[in-house]
């Protein structure tokens, strides 16, 4: 659903280009998930000073078009994944330079 709607909105919106290239950026964010055994298994909790986080967390790296801020792609992982690791997954979807 995310991929289909992101592509539809991106393709329907006019975007300026630079030297024929679409202007893109990547950024990371993390989201709290419901406190369930399934989420705990899929998304191990981070710890700080030996104390676990209150909720499991998902890390998301987004690729967006700079002028509209529309997301064009995303990769998801655990808090143990670096943003660079997740950004590498976006290369197959869009030719980007890291």
Secondary structure, 3 states (H helix, E strand, C coil): CHHHHHHHHHHHCCCCEECCEECEEEEEEEEECCCCHHHHHHCCCCEECCEECCCCEEEEEEEEECCCCCEEEEEEEECCCCHHHHHHCCCCCCCCCC
